[in-house]
Amino acid sequence: MSELDVRLTVVEVCQCEHLTYEAVVEIVETGIIHPMGDEPRNWEFDTQMMGVLRKAHRLQRDLEMDWNSVALALRLLHDLEIARAENARLRQLLGH
């Protein structure tokens, strides 16, 4: 854990991100984020999850995507980041 370990409840997440409770539950159910806790009233969200949630919300809002499409887009973006990093590493090894 980082030195600053901030955790938010589901109610605080809804307030911070201007999302409905139902939307946050759907985001979790699609696997976009994985809060700590066994049920929504006990969920806790850390700062890393909040960053992912913000990105997901922007995609959903700006591109008018459903949450399943957002989950897929985030996975593809993550895979692209990994591929780019691997490409950069291989270029460095080849001296380019």
C-alpha positions in Angstrom: 0.0 0.0 0.0 1.0 3.6 -0.6 1.8 6.0 2.2 -1.6 7.7 1.5 -4.2 4.9 1.7 -7.5 6.6 1.0 -10.6 4.5 0.9 -14.1 5.6 -0.2 -17.4 4.0 0.4 -19.9 3.4 -2.4 -21.9 6.5 -1.3 -18.8 8.6 -1.4 -17.9 7.2 -4.9 -21.4 8.1 -6.1 -21.0 11.6 -4.8 -17.5 12.2 -6.1 -18.2 10.8 -9.6 -21.8 12.0 -10.0 -22.9 8.4 -10.6 -26.0 6.6 -9.4 -25.7 3.8 -6.9 -27.0 1.4 -9.6 -24.4 2.6 -12.0 -21.6 1.9 -9.5 -23.0 -1.6 -8.9 -23.1 -2.2 -12.6 -19.6 -1.1 -13.1 -18.4 -3.5 -10.4 -20.6 -6.3 -11.9 -18.9 -5.9 -15.3 -15.5 -6.3 -13.7 -14.2 -2.8 -14.4 -13.2 -2.4 -10.8 -13.1 -4.8 -7.9 -13.8 -3.0 -4.6 -12.9 -4.6 -1.2 -15.9 -5.9 0.7 -18.4 -8.6 0.2 -21.5 -6.5 -0.6 -22.2 -3.0 -1.9 -22.9 -1.5 1.5 -19.4 -2.7 2.7 -17.5 -1.9 -0.5 -14.3 0.2 -0.2 -12.6 1.8 -3.2 -9.0 2.9 -3.2 -7.4 5.7 -5.2 -6.3 3.4 -8.1 -9.8 2.1 -8.5 -11.1 5.7 -8.6 -8.7 6.4 -11.5 -10.1 3.5 -13.4 -13.6 4.5 -12.5 -13.1 8.0 -13.8 -11.7 6.7 -17.1 -14.6 4.3 -17.4 -17.1 7.0 -16.7 -15.6 9.3 -19.3 -15.8 6.6 -21.9 -19.3 5.8 -21.1 -20.4 9.4 -21.0 -18.4 10.8 -24.0 -18.9 7.8 -26.3 -22.3 6.8 -25.0 -21.1 3.3 -24.4 -22.8 0.7 -22.2 -20.8 -0.6 -19.3 -20.0 -3.9 -21.0 -18.5 -2.0 -23.9 -16.6 0.2 -21.5 -15.1 -2.9 -19.8 -14.0 -4.3 -23.2 -12.5 -0.9 -24.3 -10.5 -0.7 -21.0 -9.2 -4.2 -21.4 -8.1 -3.4 -25.0 -6.5 -0.1 -23.9 -4.6 -2.0 -21.2 -3.4 -4.6 -23.7 -2.3 -1.8 -26.0 -0.3 -0.2 -23.2 1.4 -3.5 -22.5 2.2 -4.1 -26.2 3.7 -0.6 -26.5 5.8 -1.1 -23.5 7.1 -4.4 -24.8 7.7 -2.9 -28.2 9.8 -0.1 -26.6 11.7 -2.6 -24.5 12.5 -4.7 -27.6 13.6 -1.7 -29.6 15.9 -0.7 -26.7 17.4 -4.2 -26.7 17.9 -4.0 -30.5 19.6 -0.5 -30.1 16.9 1.4 -32.0 
